[in-house]
Amino acid sequence: MKAGVHPAYHTAQVVCACGATYEVGSTRERMRVDVCARCHPFFTGSGSLIVDTGGRVERFRRRYQRAGR
């Protein structure tokens, strides 16, 4: 590899909007993010959308019967 071509690699501090801080390797020294593993709804389980698949299947069957098939 050529010398002087690649950017400097730092131990970066990532700060989330919820207040959590993480240390990662990056070419930047500090980063700010909106969501992280501590506050994202997928990881916390809050705000998850519950899909009622049983109700959808029943509605489909009722429509299918009305069509006379």
C-alpha positions in Angstrom: 0.0 0.0 0.0 1.1 3.6 -0.6 2.2 5.5 2.4 0.1 8.6 3.3 -2.9 7.7 1.3 -5.2 6.3 4.1 -6.8 8.5 6.7 -5.8 8.2 10.3 -7.7 5.6 12.4 -8.8 6.7 15.8 -10.7 5.3 18.8 -13.9 7.3 18.4 -16.4 8.2 21.0 -20.1 7.8 19.8 -22.6 9.8 21.8 -26.3 8.9 21.4 -29.2 11.3 21.9 -30.4 9.1 24.9 -27.0 9.8 26.6 -25.3 6.5 26.0 -21.7 6.6 24.9 -19.7 3.9 23.0 -16.1 3.6 21.8 -15.5 2.4 18.3 -12.8 2.5 15.7 -13.3 5.2 13.0 -11.6 7.8 11.0 -13.5 10.4 12.9 -12.8 11.2 16.6 -16.3 12.0 17.8 -19.8 11.1 16.4 -23.3 11.9 17.5 -26.2 9.5 16.6 -30.0 9.7 17.1 -30.6 6.1 18.2 -28.5 3.3 19.5 -28.9 -0.3 20.7 -30.0 1.0 24.1 -32.9 3.2 22.9 -33.9 1.8 19.6 -37.5 0.2 19.7 -36.3 -3.0 18.0 -33.9 -3.8 20.8 -35.9 -2.4 23.7 -39.2 -4.0 22.7 -41.2 -0.8 23.3 -43.3 0.5 20.5 -43.4 -2.7 18.6 -46.3 -3.2 16.2 -48.3 -6.4 16.9 -49.7 -7.8 13.8 -53.0 -9.8 14.1 -52.4 -12.4 11.4 -55.3 -14.5 12.6 -57.8 -11.7 12.0 -56.4 -11.0 8.6 -56.8 -14.6 7.5 -60.4 -14.7 8.8 -61.2 -11.5 6.8 -59.7 -13.0 3.7 -61.7 -16.2 4.1 -64.9 -14.2 4.5 -64.3 -12.2 1.4 -63.4 -15.3 -0.6 -66.6 -17.0 0.5 -68.7 -14.0 -0.6 -67.1 -14.1 -4.0 -68.8 -17.6 -4.4 -65.6 -19.6 -4.9 
